């Protein structure tokens, strides 16, 4: 097998390749329409409006059953079918608690949003064969590579 470090995606060409081949995006830590001014909502809204299927996985808001017109899941592993990207809106220190869920689902890629970096978690995911992007805004990259 290739070196696990090959799963750490940092260059534009590989990010473009990942995004052009992705459609189903689970958003871990998504906010609701009531927080529409926050990136954890409007990034997902952009992806949903530009060719992506967004699957909401909020951490809070236990009463919410739907976001952006899609059913809410409480764990990534509970989402039926394959997931191309899990877009993560969690503090770096909160990410390790989500690793068992992410590893159980084994999406094609896990994307840590702009300002989010956890090298230990990225390594664990990469060693499991999952591609990882850190500290990049999915909305910005989605615009660049899928326009």
C-alpha positions as CSV (number, residue, x, y, z in Angstrom):
1,X,0.0,0.0,0.0
2,X,1.1,3.6,-0.6
3,X,2.5,5.6,2.2
4,X,-0.3,6.9,4.5
5,X,1.1,10.4,4.0
6,X,-0.3,10.2,0.4
7,X,-3.7,10.6,2.0
8,X,-2.9,14.0,3.4
9,X,-4.1,16.3,0.6
10,X,-2.5,19.7,0.4
11,X,-2.0,20.7,-3.2
12,X,-4.6,22.3,-5.4
13,X,-4.5,19.7,-8.1
14,X,-5.4,16.9,-5.7
15,X,-8.0,19.0,-4.0
16,X,-9.6,19.7,-7.3
17,X,-9.6,16.0,-8.2
18,X,-11.2,15.1,-4.9
19,X,-13.9,17.8,-5.2
20,X,-14.7,17.0,-8.9
21,X,-15.3,13.4,-7.9
22,X,-17.4,14.2,-4.9
23,X,-21.1,14.8,-4.5
24,X,-22.3,13.5,-1.0
25,X,-21.0,15.8,1.7
26,X,-21.9,15.1,5.4
27,X,-21.4,18.3,7.5
28,X,-20.4,17.4,11.0
29,X,-21.2,20.3,13.3
30,X,-23.6,22.0,10.9
31,X,-25.6,24.8,12.3
32,X,-29.3,25.4,11.6
33,X,-31.1,28.0,9.5
34,X,-31.4,30.1,12.7
35,X,-27.6,30.5,12.5
36,X,-27.5,31.2,8.8
37,X,-24.8,33.9,9.3
38,X,-22.3,31.3,10.5
39,X,-19.9,29.4,8.3
40,X,-21.1,26.0,9.7
41,X,-24.4,26.8,7.9
42,X,-23.7,28.9,4.9
43,X,-20.9,26.7,3.6
44,X,-23.3,23.7,3.6
45,X,-26.0,25.9,1.9
46,X,-23.5,26.8,-0.8
47,X,-22.5,23.2,-1.5
48,X,-26.2,22.1,-1.6
49,X,-26.9,24.9,-4.0
50,X,-24.0,24.0,-6.3
51,X,-24.3,20.3,-7.1
52,X,-23.7,18.7,-3.7
53,X,-25.9,16.6,-1.6
54,X,-25.6,17.8,2.0
55,X,-26.2,15.4,4.8
56,X,-26.5,17.3,8.1
57,X,-24.9,15.9,11.2
58,X,-25.4,18.6,13.9
59,X,-23.6,18.2,17.3
60,X,-26.2,20.4,19.1
61,X,-29.8,21.1,18.4
62,X,-31.3,17.8,19.6
63,X,-34.8,18.9,18.6
64,X,-33.9,19.6,15.0
65,X,-34.8,16.8,12.5
66,X,-34.1,18.6,9.2
67,X,-31.6,21.2,8.0
68,X,-31.5,22.5,4.4
69,X,-34.5,20.2,3.6
70,X,-32.5,17.1,4.5
71,X,-32.9,14.6,7.3
72,X,-30.5,15.1,10.2
73,X,-28.3,12.2,11.4
74,X,-26.7,12.2,14.8
75,X,-23.7,10.1,13.8
76,X,-21.8,10.0,10.5
77,X,-21.8,6.2,10.7
78,X,-25.6,6.2,10.7
79,X,-25.8,7.8,7.2
80,X,-27.0,5.2,4.7
81,X,-24.8,4.7,1.6
82,X,-21.4,6.1,0.8
83,X,-20.2,9.5,1.8
84,X,-17.6,11.3,-0.3
85,X,-16.6,14.0,2.2
86,X,-17.2,14.7,5.8
87,X,-16.8,18.5,6.3
88,X,-15.9,19.1,9.9
89,X,-16.9,22.2,11.9
90,X,-15.5,21.2,15.3
91,X,-12.7,22.7,17.4
92,X,-9.4,20.8,16.9
93,X,-9.6,19.6,20.5
94,X,-13.1,18.1,19.9
95,X,-12.1,16.1,16.8
96,X,-10.6,13.0,18.6
97,X,-14.0,12.3,20.1
98,X,-15.4,12.0,16.6
99,X,-12.7,9.6,15.3
100,X,-14.5,6.3,16.1
101,X,-17.6,7.6,14.2
102,X,-15.5,8.8,11.2
103,X,-13.5,5.6,11.1
104,X,-16.7,3.4,11.3
105,X,-18.1,5.2,8.3
106,X,-14.9,5.4,6.3
107,X,-15.8,8.3,4.0
108,X,-13.6,8.9,1.0
109,X,-12.3,12.1,2.7
110,X,-12.5,14.1,5.9
111,X,-12.2,17.9,5.4
112,X,-11.3,20.1,8.4
113,X,-12.6,23.6,7.7
114,X,-10.5,26.8,7.6
115,X,-8.8,27.3,10.9
116,X,-9.1,23.7,11.9
117,X,-6.1,21.5,12.1
118,X,-5.4,18.4,14.1
119,X,-2.4,16.5,12.8
120,X,-2.8,13.5,15.1
121,X,-6.4,13.0,14.0
122,X,-5.4,13.6,10.4
123,X,-2.7,10.9,10.7
124,X,-5.1,8.4,12.2
125,X,-7.6,9.0,9.4
126,X,-4.9,8.9,6.7
127,X,-3.5,5.6,8.1
128,X,-7.1,4.2,7.8
129,X,-7.1,5.0,4.1
130,X,-9.2,8.2,4.3
131,X,-8.0,11.3,2.5
132,X,-7.7,14.4,4.7
133,X,-7.7,18.1,3.9
134,X,-6.9,20.5,6.8
135,X,-7.4,24.2,7.3
136,X,-9.2,24.9,4.0
137,X,-12.7,26.3,3.4
138,X,-14.8,23.8,1.5
139,X,-17.0,26.6,0.0
140,X,-14.0,28.5,-1.4
141,X,-12.5,25.3,-2.9
142,X,-15.9,24.1,-4.2
143,X,-16.2,27.4,-6.1
144,X,-12.7,27.1,-7.5
145,X,-12.8,23.5,-8.6
146,X,-16.5,22.9,-9.5
147,X,-17.5,26.1,-11.2
